[in-house]
Amino acid sequence: MTRPALEVASKALLGRSHGMQLGYYDSKSNKFVGVDTSYNTHHLQFDWQDRIWTDGDVLGELDTTKIDPNNVEGTEAAAQNAWMRVDMDTRKVIPTSGYATL
């Protein structure tokens, strides 16, 4: 991404109101794990590598293998990625729009 695109993307992610989380059951620790995310959590899809994918205005990925159920807050940032398309003419995020993004 170019620097202007990164600025638009970071502003879009940082400007969101808090309240976006994913939750999953960790069978190794035998407990439910709640993770704060930097992206919307719509249209969940799971893959064979224990990752949770979401779509909406951002394509989000949570790699559950990188979450420590005993230290969620300390490991959740490194376990997630977000991708978005930015229209540099309008400086707006273009939604991934739809189901089955993968």
N, C-alpha and C positions, 0 to 999 in steps of 0.2 A: 504494500500500500504506500501511496505517496504521503508525505507529511500532511498536506491539507485533508486527505481522506482519513488519516489517523486521527486528526483533530476532530473531525465530524463524528467518527465512530466513538471516540472516547467521550465526547460530550453526550452522545446518545445513550451510552451505557451509564455514565456517571449521573446524568440528569434524571434518572428514573426514581420513582418513589420506591421505597423498600417494600418488600412483600412478595418476592418471587422465591419460591423454595421448591425443592424436590425432596421426596422422601422415598426410602426403599427399605426392605427388610434384609439385614445382613445375617445370613444363615451361620456364618462362622462365630459371630459374637452373640447370636440369638437375640438381637434387638433391632428395633426400628431406628433408622438414622435420618435425621432431617438436615438438609444442606441448603444454605442461602445461595442463590445464584445471581448472576449479573444479567440475566436474560429471562424472557418470558418462558413459561413452562407449559406450552400447549402441544397437543398431538404427540404424546410420548411414544417413543419407539425404543426397543431394547435390542442390542446386538449380541453376538456370540462371545464378545470380549468383556462382558459385564459393563458396557457403557450405556448410558441413557441419552438418547438424542431427542431434541425438541425443535419445533419450528414455530414460526410466527414472524415477527419483524426481524428476528435474528435466528440463525441456526446455532443451537447450543448443544454442547456435549459435556456430559459428566462421566468421568472415568471412576467408577465406584471402587476399583482396585487401589486407587490412590488415596482413598478416604480412610482415616484411622477413626473407627467408631468411638474410641476413647479420647480423641482430640479432633473433633470435627472442625471447630473454628480454626485450628492451626493447620489443617490440611485441605480444606475445601477450595481455597483459591487455586492451588496448584493442580487440583483435580478437574478443573473445568476450562473449557474453551468456548469462544463465541466467534462466529463469522457473520459478516453482514455485507450487503452490497450498498454502495453509496453512489448516488447520482451527484456528480460534482457540479453540474449546472445549477441544480436546486439546493444542493447540500443537504439532501434528505436521505434517510435510510429507505431502501427498497425492500419491502417484505418478501420473505421466502414464499409466502402465500400458498399454503395447501398442505395436504397430507402426503405421507410417503415421500419425503424429501430425499431419503437415502437411496 
